[in-house]
Amino acid sequence: MKKVLFLLAIIALMCSCSSGPQKAAQNFSENLAKGKVDEAKKYATESTGKMLDFASSMGGGSKINPDFKFTFVKDSIVDNRAWVTFKGAEDEREQTLELVKIDGDWKVIIDMKK
């Protein structure tokens, strides 16, 4: 009985530690809004990270907003893809980020071809 309880506790701990698409989208958005591009890239695909580097090198990107607050609206998950809709503190219009699951981690993917 103790072994079963121990296994259940380990499984619960592992599930609670895993980061879902909502948390990845939040970390990406908050870091990007605060101008922490290198930190935001940890939650993005490699191609999205390169795009962020390019935008930073050109002086582009969004205005730094230290008061940005991620407000979750909804998400949709289909296999290894997810869409997270949220609102920011100043800009109350909804925004949606697409994420993909790579090696067990959710990463924001921004496709400029769309």
C-alpha positions as CSV (number, residue, x, y, z in Angstrom):
1,M,0.0,0.0,0.0
2,K,2.8,2.4,0.8
3,K,4.4,1.7,-2.6
4,V,1.2,2.6,-4.4
5,L,0.8,5.8,-2.4
6,F,4.4,6.7,-3.1
7,L,4.0,6.1,-6.9
8,L,0.8,8.2,-6.9
9,A,2.6,11.0,-5.1
10,I,5.5,10.9,-7.6
11,I,3.1,10.9,-10.6
12,A,1.1,13.9,-9.1
13,L,4.4,15.8,-8.6
14,M,5.5,15.1,-12.1
15,C,2.2,16.3,-13.6
16,S,2.2,19.5,-11.4
17,C,5.7,20.4,-12.5
18,S,5.1,20.1,-16.2
19,S,4.4,23.3,-18.0
20,G,1.4,23.6,-20.2
21,P,0.9,25.9,-23.2
22,Q,-0.8,28.6,-21.0
23,K,2.3,28.9,-18.8
24,A,4.7,29.0,-21.8
25,A,2.6,31.6,-23.5
26,Q,2.5,33.7,-20.3
27,N,6.2,33.5,-19.8
28,F,6.9,34.3,-23.4
29,S,4.6,37.3,-23.4
30,E,5.6,38.8,-20.1
31,N,9.3,38.5,-20.8
32,L,8.9,40.0,-24.3
33,A,6.8,42.9,-23.0
34,K,9.5,43.7,-20.4
35,G,12.2,43.7,-23.1
36,K,13.8,40.4,-21.9
37,V,14.2,38.9,-25.4
38,D,16.7,36.3,-24.4
39,E,14.4,35.1,-21.6
40,A,11.4,35.1,-24.0
41,K,13.3,33.0,-26.5
42,K,13.4,30.1,-23.9
43,Y,9.7,29.7,-24.5
44,A,9.9,30.0,-28.4
45,T,10.8,27.8,-31.2
46,E,14.3,28.2,-32.7
47,S,12.9,30.0,-35.8
48,T,10.8,32.4,-33.6
49,G,13.9,33.1,-31.5
50,K,15.8,34.0,-34.7
51,M,13.0,36.3,-35.7
52,L,13.1,38.0,-32.3
53,D,16.9,38.5,-32.7
54,F,16.4,40.0,-36.1
55,A,13.7,42.4,-34.9
56,S,15.9,43.4,-31.9
57,S,18.9,44.0,-34.2
58,M,16.8,46.3,-36.4
59,G,15.5,48.2,-33.4
60,G,12.1,46.9,-33.9
61,G,9.8,45.1,-31.6
62,S,7.2,46.2,-29.2
63,K,7.5,49.0,-26.7
64,I,8.7,47.9,-23.3
65,N,5.9,47.6,-20.8
66,P,7.0,46.8,-17.3
67,D,3.4,46.8,-16.1
68,F,2.2,44.2,-18.6
69,K,-0.1,41.6,-17.1
70,F,-1.0,38.4,-18.8
71,T,-4.7,37.7,-18.5
72,F,-5.7,34.2,-19.7
73,V,-8.9,34.0,-21.8
74,K,-8.9,30.5,-23.3
75,D,-6.9,27.8,-24.9
76,S,-7.4,25.1,-27.5
77,I,-5.1,22.1,-27.7
78,V,-5.1,19.6,-30.6
79,D,-2.4,17.0,-30.5
80,N,1.0,18.8,-30.4
81,R,-0.4,22.2,-31.2
82,A,-2.1,24.8,-29.0
83,W,-3.6,28.2,-29.3
84,V,-3.6,30.4,-26.2
85,T,-5.8,33.6,-26.2
86,F,-5.0,36.3,-23.6
87,K,-5.3,40.0,-22.9
88,G,-2.6,42.5,-21.9
89,A,-2.9,45.2,-19.2
90,E,-3.1,48.3,-21.5
91,D,-4.2,46.7,-24.7
92,E,-7.6,45.0,-23.9
93,R,-8.0,43.4,-27.3
94,E,-7.5,39.7,-27.3
95,Q,-4.4,38.2,-28.8
96,T,-3.7,34.5,-29.7
97,L,-0.4,32.8,-29.7
98,E,0.2,29.5,-31.4
99,L,2.4,26.9,-29.6
100,V,3.9,23.6,-30.6
101,K,5.1,20.8,-28.3
102,I,8.7,20.0,-28.9
103,D,10.5,17.3,-26.9
104,G,7.7,17.6,-24.2
105,D,8.0,21.4,-23.9
106,W,5.5,23.9,-25.3
107,K,7.1,26.6,-27.5
108,V,5.6,29.7,-29.1
109,I,5.8,29.6,-32.9
110,I,5.3,32.8,-34.9
111,D,4.9,32.1,-38.6
112,M,5.6,35.3,-40.6
113,K,4.2,33.6,-43.8
114,K,0.6,34.0,-42.6
